Amino acid sequence: MQEIQKTIAKILSGIFNPLLMATYSILILFHSDTYFSMLPFEAKKVVFIIVFISTCLLPLAFIPLFLYQNLIRNFEMTSKRERVVPFATIGLLYVLGYFLLLQMKVPDTIANVILGGAITIFTTLFITLKWKISAHMAGIGALTGALLVFSFTLKSNLTLFLVGAILVAGLVGTSRMILKFHTPPQIYTGFGLGLAVLILTFTLL
């Protein structure tokens, strides 16, 4: 039974990897009952490609290099020290994606999702220097924060997505504890950080 639980926990951790949260946010936005759903397909495709490459594909492409350089021992980066260079690199790639989107003059709603993600990553990195916080939960928290902002600023009914995000947060948080990667305080703090940063990003900018 324990092995089955761990297998399910690993699958959930993979499906809801923090590197996918920005992509999920944009996909939900494009399928919401807002004007974003009515954008031309080509425009959606270009935005999706930029977001997916800069926030997921490129960060993943650096993993073999980090492994080769012995900067990390595995994909999970279980120690605080292992997380410094990868997190800094991922944060910079998010910033690159953000500026590319600005050059395309995309709506602030889209660009701020990536900016909020970048701020979340750098804040997570700063905290990680002293204390191990859950990056997975920071990602889920950021997704939830983005959905809340979309709901209020765009007057969109995203109740099902919000309920789904909260359920996923519970499942992922439980998975990280089953795998013994994080303690409850690290789980709750990660979620709260991602949620707060995304909401503040949209509120202050």
Rosetta constraint file for C-alpha pairs under 8 A:
AtomPair CA 1 CA 5 HARMONIC 6.26 0.50
AtomPair CA 2 CA 6 HARMONIC 6.21 0.50
AtomPair CA 3 CA 7 HARMONIC 6.12 0.50
AtomPair CA 4 CA 8 HARMONIC 6.20 0.50
AtomPair CA 5 CA 9 HARMONIC 6.04 0.50
AtomPair CA 5 CA 178 HARMONIC 7.52 0.50
AtomPair CA 6 CA 10 HARMONIC 6.12 0.50
AtomPair CA 6 CA 175 HARMONIC 7.57 0.50
AtomPair CA 6 CA 178 HARMONIC 6.59 0.50
AtomPair CA 6 CA 179 HARMONIC 6.25 0.50
AtomPair CA 7 CA 11 HARMONIC 6.30 0.50
AtomPair CA 8 CA 12 HARMONIC 6.18 0.50
AtomPair CA 8 CA 175 HARMONIC 7.81 0.50
AtomPair CA 9 CA 13 HARMONIC 6.09 0.50
AtomPair CA 9 CA 172 HARMONIC 7.35 0.50
AtomPair CA 9 CA 174 HARMONIC 7.88 0.50
AtomPair CA 9 CA 175 HARMONIC 4.38 0.50
AtomPair CA 9 CA 176 HARMONIC 7.06 0.50
AtomPair CA 9 CA 178 HARMONIC 7.01 0.50
AtomPair CA 9 CA 179 HARMONIC 6.98 0.50
AtomPair CA 10 CA 14 HARMONIC 6.17 0.50
AtomPair CA 10 CA 175 HARMONIC 7.23 0.50
AtomPair CA 10 CA 179 HARMONIC 7.78 0.50
AtomPair CA 11 CA 15 HARMONIC 6.18 0.50
AtomPair CA 12 CA 16 HARMONIC 6.00 0.50
AtomPair CA 12 CA 171 HARMONIC 7.63 0.50
AtomPair CA 12 CA 172 HARMONIC 6.29 0.50
AtomPair CA 12 CA 175 HARMONIC 7.15 0.50
AtomPair CA 13 CA 17 HARMONIC 5.62 0.50
AtomPair CA 13 CA 136 HARMONIC 7.51 0.50
AtomPair CA 13 CA 172 HARMONIC 6.23 0.50
AtomPair CA 13 CA 175 HARMONIC 6.99 0.50
AtomPair CA 13 CA 176 HARMONIC 7.44 0.50
AtomPair CA 16 CA 20 HARMONIC 6.60 0.50
AtomPair CA 16 CA 21 HARMONIC 7.18 0.50
AtomPair CA 16 CA 136 HARMONIC 7.47 0.50
AtomPair CA 16 CA 140 HARMONIC 7.70 0.50
AtomPair CA 16 CA 172 HARMONIC 7.52 0.50
AtomPair CA 17 CA 21 HARMONIC 7.16 0.50
AtomPair CA 17 CA 136 HARMONIC 6.12 0.50
AtomPair CA 17 CA 139 HARMONIC 7.65 0.50
AtomPair CA 18 CA 135 HARMONIC 6.62 0.50
AtomPair CA 18 CA 136 HARMONIC 5.14 0.50
AtomPair CA 18 CA 137 HARMONIC 7.80 0.50
AtomPair CA 18 CA 138 HARMONIC 7.52 0.50
AtomPair CA 18 CA 139 HARMONIC 4.58 0.50
AtomPair CA 18 CA 140 HARMONIC 7.05 0.50
AtomPair CA 19 CA 55 HARMONIC 5.99 0.50
AtomPair CA 19 CA 56 HARMONIC 4.95 0.50
AtomPair CA 19 CA 59 HARMONIC 7.80 0.50
AtomPair CA 19 CA 139 HARMONIC 7.69 0.50
AtomPair CA 20 CA 24 HARMONIC 6.20 0.50
AtomPair CA 20 CA 52 HARMONIC 7.73 0.50
AtomPair CA 20 CA 55 HARMONIC 7.39 0.50
AtomPair CA 20 CA 56 HARMONIC 6.09 0.50
AtomPair CA 21 CA 25 HARMONIC 6.12 0.50
AtomPair CA 21 CA 139 HARMONIC 5.95 0.50
AtomPair CA 21 CA 140 HARMONIC 6.87 0.50
AtomPair CA 21 CA 142 HARMONIC 7.66 0.50
AtomPair CA 21 CA 143 HARMONIC 5.97 0.50
AtomPair CA 22 CA 26 HARMONIC 6.35 0.50
AtomPair CA 22 CA 51 HARMONIC 7.10 0.50
AtomPair CA 22 CA 52 HARMONIC 7.78 0.50
AtomPair CA 22 CA 55 HARMONIC 6.97 0.50
AtomPair CA 22 CA 113 HARMONIC 6.76 0.50
AtomPair CA 22 CA 114 HARMONIC 6.55 0.50
AtomPair CA 22 CA 117 HARMONIC 7.11 0.50
AtomPair CA 22 CA 143 HARMONIC 7.21 0.50
AtomPair CA 23 CA 27 HARMONIC 6.18 0.50
AtomPair CA 23 CA 48 HARMONIC 7.08 0.50
AtomPair CA 23 CA 51 HARMONIC 6.23 0.50
AtomPair CA 23 CA 52 HARMONIC 5.73 0.50
AtomPair CA 23 CA 55 HARMONIC 7.72 0.50
AtomPair CA 24 CA 28 HARMONIC 6.14 0.50
AtomPair CA 24 CA 143 HARMONIC 7.78 0.50
AtomPair CA 25 CA 29 HARMONIC 6.20 0.50
AtomPair CA 25 CA 113 HARMONIC 7.62 0.50
AtomPair CA 25 CA 143 HARMONIC 6.10 0.50
AtomPair CA 25 CA 146 HARMONIC 6.94 0.50
AtomPair CA 25 CA 147 HARMONIC 7.38 0.50
AtomPair CA 26 CA 30 HARMONIC 6.17 0.50
AtomPair CA 26 CA 48 HARMONIC 7.18 0.50
AtomPair CA 26 CA 110 HARMONIC 7.04 0.50
AtomPair CA 27 CA 31 HARMONIC 6.36 0.50
AtomPair CA 27 CA 48 HARMONIC 7.70 0.50
AtomPair CA 28 CA 32 HARMONIC 6.06 0.50
AtomPair CA 29 CA 34 HARMONIC 7.87 0.50
AtomPair CA 29 CA 36 HARMONIC 6.53 0.50
AtomPair CA 29 CA 37 HARMONIC 7.15 0.50
AtomPair CA 29 CA 150 HARMONIC 7.65 0.50
AtomPair CA 30 CA 36 HARMONIC 5.28 0.50
AtomPair CA 30 CA 37 HARMONIC 4.51 0.50
AtomPair CA 30 CA 38 HARMONIC 7.93 0.50
AtomPair CA 30 CA 39 HARMONIC 8.00 0.50
AtomPair CA 30 CA 44 HARMONIC 7.43 0.50
AtomPair CA 31 CA 36 HARMONIC 7.65 0.50
AtomPair CA 31 CA 37 HARMONIC 5.29 0.50
AtomPair CA 32 CA 36 HARMONIC 7.25 0.50
AtomPair CA 32 CA 37 HARMONIC 5.98 0.50
AtomPair CA 32 CA 156 HARMONIC 6.97 0.50
AtomPair CA 32 CA 157 HARMONIC 7.84 0.50
AtomPair CA 32 CA 158 HARMONIC 7.31 0.50
AtomPair CA 33 CA 37 HARMONIC 6.62 0.50
AtomPair CA 33 CA 156 HARMONIC 5.98 0.50
AtomPair CA 33 CA 157 HARMONIC 7.20 0.50
AtomPair CA 34 CA 38 HARMONIC 7.54 0.50
AtomPair CA 34 CA 154 HARMONIC 6.77 0.50
AtomPair CA 34 CA 155 HARMONIC 7.99 0.50
AtomPair CA 34 CA 156 HARMONIC 6.40 0.50
AtomPair CA 35 CA 39 HARMONIC 6.85 0.50
AtomPair CA 39 CA 43 HARMONIC 6.60 0.50
AtomPair CA 39 CA 44 HARMONIC 6.61 0.50
AtomPair CA 40 CA 44 HARMONIC 6.43 0.50
AtomPair CA 41 CA 45 HARMONIC 6.07 0.50
AtomPair CA 42 CA 46 HARMONIC 6.26 0.50
AtomPair CA 43 CA 47 HARMONIC 6.33 0.50
AtomPair CA 44 CA 48 HARMONIC 5.99 0.50
AtomPair CA 45 CA 49 HARMONIC 6.08 0.50
AtomPair CA 46 CA 50 HARMONIC 6.27 0.50
AtomPair CA 47 CA 51 HARMONIC 6.12 0.50
AtomPair CA 47 CA 101 HARMONIC 7.48 0.50
AtomPair CA 48 CA 52 HARMONIC 5.90 0.50
AtomPair CA 49 CA 53 HARMONIC 5.91 0.50
AtomPair CA 50 CA 54 HARMONIC 5.97 0.50
AtomPair CA 50 CA 97 HARMONIC 6.53 0.50
AtomPair CA 50 CA 100 HARMONIC 7.77 0.50
AtomPair CA 50 CA 101 HARMONIC 7.70 0.50
AtomPair CA 51 CA 55 HARMONIC 5.78 0.50
AtomPair CA 51 CA 56 HARMONIC 7.77 0.50
AtomPair CA 51 CA 97 HARMONIC 6.40 0.50
AtomPair CA 51 CA 114 HARMONIC 7.79 0.50
AtomPair CA 52 CA 56 HARMONIC 5.34 0.50
AtomPair CA 52 CA 57 HARMONIC 6.27 0.50
AtomPair CA 53 CA 57 HARMONIC 4.56 0.50
AtomPair CA 53 CA 58 HARMONIC 5.64 0.50
AtomPair CA 54 CA 58 HARMONIC 5.63 0.50
AtomPair CA 54 CA 59 HARMONIC 7.25 0.50
AtomPair CA 54 CA 93 HARMONIC 5.59 0.50
AtomPair CA 54 CA 94 HARMONIC 5.99 0.50
AtomPair CA 54 CA 96 HARMONIC 7.10 0.50
AtomPair CA 54 CA 97 HARMONIC 5.25 0.50
AtomPair CA 55 CA 59 HARMONIC 6.51 0.50
AtomPair CA 55 CA 90 HARMONIC 7.23 0.50
AtomPair CA 55 CA 93 HARMONIC 6.54 0.50
AtomPair CA 55 CA 94 HARMONIC 5.57 0.50
AtomPair CA 55 CA 97 HARMONIC 7.24 0.50
AtomPair CA 56 CA 60 HARMONIC 6.14 0.50
AtomPair CA 57 CA 61 HARMONIC 6.17 0.50
AtomPair CA 58 CA 62 HARMONIC 6.58 0.50
AtomPair CA 58 CA 93 HARMONIC 7.54 0.50
AtomPair CA 59 CA 63 HARMONIC 7.04 0.50
AtomPair CA 59 CA 89 HARMONIC 7.42 0.50
AtomPair CA 59 CA 90 HARMONIC 5.56 0.50
AtomPair CA 59 CA 93 HARMONIC 7.26 0.50
AtomPair CA 61 CA 65 HARMONIC 7.86 0.50
AtomPair CA 62 CA 66 HARMONIC 6.31 0.50
AtomPair CA 63 CA 67 HARMONIC 6.16 0.50
AtomPair CA 63 CA 75 HARMONIC 7.26 0.50
AtomPair CA 63 CA 86 HARMONIC 7.92 0.50
AtomPair CA 64 CA 68 HARMONIC 6.03 0.50
AtomPair CA 65 CA 69 HARMONIC 6.08 0.50
AtomPair CA 66 CA 70 HARMONIC 6.12 0.50
AtomPair CA 66 CA 71 HARMONIC 5.09 0.50
AtomPair CA 66 CA 72 HARMONIC 5.86 0.50
AtomPair CA 66 CA 86 HARMONIC 7.57 0.50
AtomPair CA 67 CA 71 HARMONIC 6.04 0.50
AtomPair CA 67 CA 72 HARMONIC 5.33 0.50
AtomPair CA 67 CA 73 HARMONIC 6.22 0.50
AtomPair CA 67 CA 74 HARMONIC 6.98 0.50
AtomPair CA 71 CA 82 HARMONIC 6.01 0.50
AtomPair CA 71 CA 85 HARMONIC 7.62 0.50
AtomPair CA 72 CA 77 HARMONIC 5.98 0.50
AtomPair CA 72 CA 82 HARMONIC 5.08 0.50
AtomPair CA 72 CA 83 HARMONIC 7.68 0.50
AtomPair CA 73 CA 77 HARMONIC 6.68 0.50
AtomPair CA 73 CA 82 HARMONIC 7.72 0.50
AtomPair CA 74 CA 78 HARMONIC 7.94 0.50
AtomPair CA 77 CA 82 HARMONIC 5.49 0.50
AtomPair CA 77 CA 83 HARMONIC 5.94 0.50
AtomPair CA 78 CA 82 HARMONIC 7.13 0.50
AtomPair CA 78 CA 83 HARMONIC 7.87 0.50
AtomPair CA 78 CA 181 HARMONIC 6.83 0.50
AtomPair CA 79 CA 83 HARMONIC 6.89 0.50
AtomPair CA 79 CA 132 HARMONIC 7.84 0.50
AtomPair CA 80 CA 84 HARMONIC 7.14 0.50
AtomPair CA 80 CA 128 HARMONIC 5.89 0.50
AtomPair CA 80 CA 129 HARMONIC 6.62 0.50
AtomPair CA 80 CA 131 HARMONIC 7.37 0.50
AtomPair CA 80 CA 132 HARMONIC 5.98 0.50
AtomPair CA 81 CA 129 HARMONIC 7.54 0.50
AtomPair CA 82 CA 86 HARMONIC 7.54 0.50
AtomPair CA 83 CA 87 HARMONIC 5.74 0.50
AtomPair CA 83 CA 125 HARMONIC 7.44 0.50
AtomPair CA 83 CA 128 HARMONIC 7.59 0.50
AtomPair CA 84 CA 88 HARMONIC 6.15 0.50
AtomPair CA 84 CA 125 HARMONIC 6.34 0.50
AtomPair CA 84 CA 128 HARMONIC 7.68 0.50
AtomPair CA 84 CA 129 HARMONIC 7.54 0.50
AtomPair CA 85 CA 89 HARMONIC 6.07 0.50
AtomPair CA 86 CA 90 HARMONIC 6.05 0.50
AtomPair CA 87 CA 91 HARMONIC 6.02 0.50
AtomPair CA 87 CA 121 HARMONIC 6.55 0.50
AtomPair CA 87 CA 122 HARMONIC 7.20 0.50
AtomPair CA 87 CA 125 HARMONIC 6.09 0.50
AtomPair CA 88 CA 92 HARMONIC 6.28 0.50
AtomPair CA 88 CA 121 HARMONIC 7.80 0.50
AtomPair CA 88 CA 122 HARMONIC 6.80 0.50
AtomPair CA 88 CA 125 HARMONIC 7.07 0.50
AtomPair CA 89 CA 93 HARMONIC 6.31 0.50
AtomPair CA 90 CA 94 HARMONIC 6.27 0.50
AtomPair CA 90 CA 121 HARMONIC 7.62 0.50
AtomPair CA 91 CA 95 HARMONIC 6.37 0.50
AtomPair CA 91 CA 118 HARMONIC 5.08 0.50
AtomPair CA 91 CA 119 HARMONIC 7.66 0.50
AtomPair CA 91 CA 121 HARMONIC 5.66 0.50
AtomPair CA 91 CA 122 HARMONIC 6.09 0.50
AtomPair CA 92 CA 96 HARMONIC 6.22 0.50
AtomPair CA 92 CA 118 HARMONIC 7.49 0.50
AtomPair CA 93 CA 97 HARMONIC 6.22 0.50
AtomPair CA 94 CA 98 HARMONIC 6.13 0.50
AtomPair CA 94 CA 114 HARMONIC 6.29 0.50
AtomPair CA 94 CA 115 HARMONIC 7.17 0.50
AtomPair CA 94 CA 117 HARMONIC 7.13 0.50
AtomPair CA 94 CA 118 HARMONIC 5.35 0.50
AtomPair CA 95 CA 99 HARMONIC 6.29 0.50
AtomPair CA 95 CA 114 HARMONIC 7.53 0.50
AtomPair CA 95 CA 115 HARMONIC 6.72 0.50
AtomPair CA 95 CA 118 HARMONIC 6.17 0.50
AtomPair CA 96 CA 100 HARMONIC 6.23 0.50
AtomPair CA 97 CA 101 HARMONIC 6.24 0.50
AtomPair CA 97 CA 114 HARMONIC 7.21 0.50
AtomPair CA 98 CA 102 HARMONIC 6.31 0.50
AtomPair CA 98 CA 111 HARMONIC 5.82 0.50
AtomPair CA 98 CA 112 HARMONIC 7.85 0.50
AtomPair CA 98 CA 114 HARMONIC 5.71 0.50
AtomPair CA 98 CA 115 HARMONIC 6.02 0.50
AtomPair CA 99 CA 103 HARMONIC 6.19 0.50
AtomPair CA 100 CA 104 HARMONIC 6.46 0.50
AtomPair CA 101 CA 105 HARMONIC 6.34 0.50
AtomPair CA 101 CA 106 HARMONIC 5.86 0.50
AtomPair CA 101 CA 111 HARMONIC 6.13 0.50
AtomPair CA 102 CA 106 HARMONIC 6.15 0.50
AtomPair CA 102 CA 111 HARMONIC 6.81 0.50
AtomPair CA 106 CA 110 HARMONIC 6.71 0.50
AtomPair CA 106 CA 111 HARMONIC 6.74 0.50
AtomPair CA 107 CA 111 HARMONIC 6.63 0.50
AtomPair CA 108 CA 112 HARMONIC 5.65 0.50
AtomPair CA 109 CA 113 HARMONIC 6.65 0.50
AtomPair CA 109 CA 202 HARMONIC 7.87 0.50
AtomPair CA 110 CA 114 HARMONIC 7.16 0.50
AtomPair CA 111 CA 115 HARMONIC 6.32 0.50
AtomPair CA 112 CA 116 HARMONIC 5.75 0.50
AtomPair CA 112 CA 201 HARMONIC 6.86 0.50
AtomPair CA 112 CA 202 HARMONIC 6.59 0.50
AtomPair CA 113 CA 117 HARMONIC 6.18 0.50
AtomPair CA 113 CA 146 HARMONIC 6.77 0.50
AtomPair CA 113 CA 198 HARMONIC 7.20 0.50
AtomPair CA 114 CA 118 HARMONIC 6.20 0.50
AtomPair CA 115 CA 119 HARMONIC 6.27 0.50
AtomPair CA 115 CA 201 HARMONIC 7.63 0.50
AtomPair CA 116 CA 120 HARMONIC 6.09 0.50
AtomPair CA 116 CA 142 HARMONIC 7.70 0.50
AtomPair CA 116 CA 197 HARMONIC 6.27 0.50
AtomPair CA 116 CA 198 HARMONIC 5.04 0.50
AtomPair CA 116 CA 201 HARMONIC 5.67 0.50
AtomPair CA 116 CA 202 HARMONIC 7.99 0.50
AtomPair CA 117 CA 121 HARMONIC 6.22 0.50
AtomPair CA 117 CA 139 HARMONIC 7.89 0.50
AtomPair CA 117 CA 142 HARMONIC 6.99 0.50
AtomPair CA 117 CA 198 HARMONIC 7.32 0.50
AtomPair CA 118 CA 122 HARMONIC 6.29 0.50
AtomPair CA 119 CA 123 HARMONIC 6.00 0.50
AtomPair CA 119 CA 197 HARMONIC 7.15 0.50
AtomPair CA 120 CA 124 HARMONIC 5.98 0.50
AtomPair CA 120 CA 138 HARMONIC 7.21 0.50
AtomPair CA 120 CA 142 HARMONIC 7.68 0.50
AtomPair CA 120 CA 193 HARMONIC 7.21 0.50
AtomPair CA 120 CA 194 HARMONIC 5.91 0.50
AtomPair CA 120 CA 197 HARMONIC 6.19 0.50
AtomPair CA 120 CA 198 HARMONIC 7.79 0.50
AtomPair CA 121 CA 125 HARMONIC 6.10 0.50
AtomPair CA 121 CA 135 HARMONIC 7.97 0.50
AtomPair CA 122 CA 126 HARMONIC 6.18 0.50
AtomPair CA 123 CA 127 HARMONIC 6.24 0.50
AtomPair CA 124 CA 128 HARMONIC 5.95 0.50
AtomPair CA 124 CA 133 HARMONIC 6.89 0.50
AtomPair CA 124 CA 135 HARMONIC 7.00 0.50
AtomPair CA 124 CA 138 HARMONIC 7.85 0.50
AtomPair CA 124 CA 190 HARMONIC 7.97 0.50
AtomPair CA 125 CA 129 HARMONIC 6.54 0.50
AtomPair CA 126 CA 130 HARMONIC 7.65 0.50
AtomPair CA 127 CA 131 HARMONIC 5.77 0.50
AtomPair CA 127 CA 132 HARMONIC 7.20 0.50
AtomPair CA 127 CA 133 HARMONIC 7.05 0.50
AtomPair CA 128 CA 132 HARMONIC 4.94 0.50
AtomPair CA 128 CA 133 HARMONIC 6.19 0.50
AtomPair CA 132 CA 182 HARMONIC 7.88 0.50
AtomPair CA 132 CA 186 HARMONIC 6.83 0.50
AtomPair CA 133 CA 182 HARMONIC 7.57 0.50
AtomPair CA 133 CA 186 HARMONIC 4.76 0.50
AtomPair CA 133 CA 187 HARMONIC 7.00 0.50
AtomPair CA 133 CA 189 HARMONIC 6.92 0.50
AtomPair CA 133 CA 190 HARMONIC 5.74 0.50
AtomPair CA 134 CA 138 HARMONIC 6.28 0.50
AtomPair CA 134 CA 182 HARMONIC 6.61 0.50
AtomPair CA 134 CA 186 HARMONIC 5.55 0.50
AtomPair CA 134 CA 187 HARMONIC 5.48 0.50
AtomPair CA 134 CA 189 HARMONIC 7.60 0.50
AtomPair CA 134 CA 190 HARMONIC 5.00 0.50
AtomPair CA 134 CA 191 HARMONIC 7.85 0.50
AtomPair CA 135 CA 139 HARMONIC 6.15 0.50
AtomPair CA 135 CA 190 HARMONIC 6.34 0.50
AtomPair CA 136 CA 140 HARMONIC 6.41 0.50
AtomPair CA 136 CA 172 HARMONIC 7.52 0.50
AtomPair CA 136 CA 173 HARMONIC 8.00 0.50
AtomPair CA 136 CA 190 HARMONIC 7.54 0.50
AtomPair CA 137 CA 141 HARMONIC 5.88 0.50
AtomPair CA 137 CA 169 HARMONIC 6.75 0.50
AtomPair CA 137 CA 172 HARMONIC 7.32 0.50
AtomPair CA 137 CA 173 HARMONIC 6.59 0.50
AtomPair CA 137 CA 187 HARMONIC 6.01 0.50
AtomPair CA 137 CA 188 HARMONIC 7.56 0.50
AtomPair CA 137 CA 190 HARMONIC 4.92 0.50
AtomPair CA 137 CA 191 HARMONIC 4.58 0.50
AtomPair CA 137 CA 194 HARMONIC 7.46 0.50
AtomPair CA 138 CA 142 HARMONIC 6.05 0.50
AtomPair CA 138 CA 189 HARMONIC 7.91 0.50
AtomPair CA 138 CA 190 HARMONIC 4.28 0.50
AtomPair CA 138 CA 191 HARMONIC 4.64 0.50
AtomPair CA 138 CA 192 HARMONIC 7.14 0.50
AtomPair CA 138 CA 193 HARMONIC 5.97 0.50
AtomPair CA 138 CA 194 HARMONIC 4.31 0.50
AtomPair CA 138 CA 195 HARMONIC 7.40 0.50
AtomPair CA 139 CA 143 HARMONIC 6.28 0.50
AtomPair CA 139 CA 190 HARMONIC 7.97 0.50
AtomPair CA 139 CA 191 HARMONIC 7.36 0.50
AtomPair CA 139 CA 194 HARMONIC 6.08 0.50
AtomPair CA 140 CA 144 HARMONIC 6.18 0.50
AtomPair CA 140 CA 165 HARMONIC 7.07 0.50
AtomPair CA 140 CA 168 HARMONIC 7.74 0.50
AtomPair CA 140 CA 169 HARMONIC 5.96 0.50
AtomPair CA 140 CA 191 HARMONIC 6.46 0.50
AtomPair CA 140 CA 194 HARMONIC 7.11 0.50
AtomPair CA 141 CA 145 HARMONIC 6.07 0.50
AtomPair CA 141 CA 169 HARMONIC 7.51 0.50
AtomPair CA 141 CA 190 HARMONIC 7.23 0.50
AtomPair CA 141 CA 191 HARMONIC 4.30 0.50
AtomPair CA 141 CA 192 HARMONIC 6.24 0.50
AtomPair CA 141 CA 193 HARMONIC 6.96 0.50
AtomPair CA 141 CA 194 HARMONIC 4.32 0.50
AtomPair CA 141 CA 195 HARMONIC 4.32 0.50
AtomPair CA 141 CA 196 HARMONIC 7.94 0.50
AtomPair CA 142 CA 146 HARMONIC 6.11 0.50
AtomPair CA 142 CA 191 HARMONIC 7.51 0.50
AtomPair CA 142 CA 193 HARMONIC 7.80 0.50
AtomPair CA 142 CA 194 HARMONIC 4.05 0.50
AtomPair CA 142 CA 195 HARMONIC 4.74 0.50
AtomPair CA 142 CA 196 HARMONIC 7.68 0.50
AtomPair CA 142 CA 197 HARMONIC 7.12 0.50
AtomPair CA 142 CA 198 HARMONIC 5.58 0.50
AtomPair CA 143 CA 147 HARMONIC 6.28 0.50
AtomPair CA 143 CA 165 HARMONIC 7.37 0.50
AtomPair CA 143 CA 194 HARMONIC 7.72 0.50
AtomPair CA 143 CA 195 HARMONIC 7.45 0.50
AtomPair CA 144 CA 148 HARMONIC 6.25 0.50
AtomPair CA 144 CA 162 HARMONIC 6.44 0.50
AtomPair CA 144 CA 165 HARMONIC 5.93 0.50
AtomPair CA 144 CA 166 HARMONIC 7.23 0.50
AtomPair CA 144 CA 195 HARMONIC 6.26 0.50
AtomPair CA 145 CA 149 HARMONIC 6.26 0.50
AtomPair CA 145 CA 194 HARMONIC 7.15 0.50
AtomPair CA 145 CA 195 HARMONIC 4.48 0.50
AtomPair CA 145 CA 196 HARMONIC 6.97 0.50
AtomPair CA 145 CA 197 HARMONIC 7.90 0.50
AtomPair CA 145 CA 198 HARMONIC 5.33 0.50
AtomPair CA 145 CA 199 HARMONIC 5.56 0.50
AtomPair CA 146 CA 150 HARMONIC 6.13 0.50
AtomPair CA 146 CA 195 HARMONIC 7.83 0.50
AtomPair CA 146 CA 198 HARMONIC 6.00 0.50
AtomPair CA 146 CA 199 HARMONIC 6.91 0.50
AtomPair CA 147 CA 151 HARMONIC 6.12 0.50
AtomPair CA 147 CA 158 HARMONIC 7.02 0.50
AtomPair CA 147 CA 161 HARMONIC 7.51 0.50
AtomPair CA 147 CA 162 HARMONIC 6.43 0.50
AtomPair CA 148 CA 152 HARMONIC 6.42 0.50
AtomPair CA 148 CA 162 HARMONIC 7.37 0.50
AtomPair CA 148 CA 199 HARMONIC 7.84 0.50
AtomPair CA 149 CA 153 HARMONIC 5.82 0.50
AtomPair CA 149 CA 154 HARMONIC 7.85 0.50
AtomPair CA 149 CA 199 HARMONIC 6.47 0.50
AtomPair CA 149 CA 202 HARMONIC 7.25 0.50
AtomPair CA 150 CA 154 HARMONIC 5.37 0.50
AtomPair CA 150 CA 155 HARMONIC 7.28 0.50
AtomPair CA 150 CA 156 HARMONIC 6.58 0.50
AtomPair CA 150 CA 158 HARMONIC 7.96 0.50
AtomPair CA 151 CA 155 HARMONIC 5.30 0.50
AtomPair CA 151 CA 156 HARMONIC 4.60 0.50
AtomPair CA 151 CA 157 HARMONIC 6.01 0.50
AtomPair CA 151 CA 158 HARMONIC 6.00 0.50
AtomPair CA 152 CA 156 HARMONIC 6.95 0.50
AtomPair CA 158 CA 162 HARMONIC 6.11 0.50
AtomPair CA 159 CA 163 HARMONIC 6.08 0.50
AtomPair CA 160 CA 164 HARMONIC 6.03 0.50
AtomPair CA 161 CA 165 HARMONIC 6.05 0.50
AtomPair CA 162 CA 166 HARMONIC 6.27 0.50
AtomPair CA 163 CA 167 HARMONIC 6.21 0.50
AtomPair CA 164 CA 168 HARMONIC 6.03 0.50
AtomPair CA 165 CA 169 HARMONIC 6.05 0.50
AtomPair CA 166 CA 170 HARMONIC 6.39 0.50
AtomPair CA 167 CA 171 HARMONIC 6.30 0.50
AtomPair CA 168 CA 172 HARMONIC 5.91 0.50
AtomPair CA 169 CA 173 HARMONIC 5.86 0.50
AtomPair CA 169 CA 191 HARMONIC 7.82 0.50
AtomPair CA 170 CA 174 HARMONIC 6.09 0.50
AtomPair CA 171 CA 175 HARMONIC 6.08 0.50
AtomPair CA 172 CA 176 HARMONIC 6.16 0.50
AtomPair CA 173 CA 177 HARMONIC 6.47 0.50
AtomPair CA 173 CA 187 HARMONIC 5.96 0.50
AtomPair CA 174 CA 178 HARMONIC 6.12 0.50
AtomPair CA 175 CA 179 HARMONIC 6.17 0.50
AtomPair CA 176 CA 180 HARMONIC 6.19 0.50
AtomPair CA 176 CA 181 HARMONIC 5.47 0.50
AtomPair CA 176 CA 182 HARMONIC 5.88 0.50
AtomPair CA 177 CA 181 HARMONIC 5.99 0.50
AtomPair CA 177 CA 182 HARMONIC 5.40 0.50
AtomPair CA 177 CA 183 HARMONIC 6.19 0.50
AtomPair CA 177 CA 184 HARMONIC 7.38 0.50
AtomPair CA 182 CA 186 HARMONIC 5.94 0.50
AtomPair CA 182 CA 187 HARMONIC 6.53 0.50
AtomPair CA 183 CA 187 HARMONIC 6.33 0.50
AtomPair CA 184 CA 188 HARMONIC 6.16 0.50
AtomPair CA 185 CA 189 HARMONIC 5.92 0.50
AtomPair CA 186 CA 190 HARMONIC 6.01 0.50
AtomPair CA 187 CA 191 HARMONIC 6.39 0.50
AtomPair CA 188 CA 192 HARMONIC 6.11 0.50
AtomPair CA 189 CA 193 HARMONIC 5.97 0.50
AtomPair CA 190 CA 194 HARMONIC 6.36 0.50
AtomPair CA 191 CA 195 HARMONIC 6.16 0.50
AtomPair CA 192 CA 196 HARMONIC 5.98 0.50
AtomPair CA 193 CA 197 HARMONIC 6.03 0.50
AtomPair CA 194 CA 198 HARMONIC 6.27 0.50
AtomPair CA 195 CA 199 HARMONIC 6.36 0.50
AtomPair CA 196 CA 200 HARMONIC 6.02 0.50
AtomPair CA 197 CA 201 HARMONIC 5.92 0.50
AtomPair CA 198 CA 202 HARMONIC 6.45 0.50
AtomPair CA 199 CA 203 HARMONIC 6.09 0.50
AtomPair CA 200 CA 204 HARMONIC 5.80 0.50
AtomPair CA 201 CA 205 HARMONIC 5.98 0.50
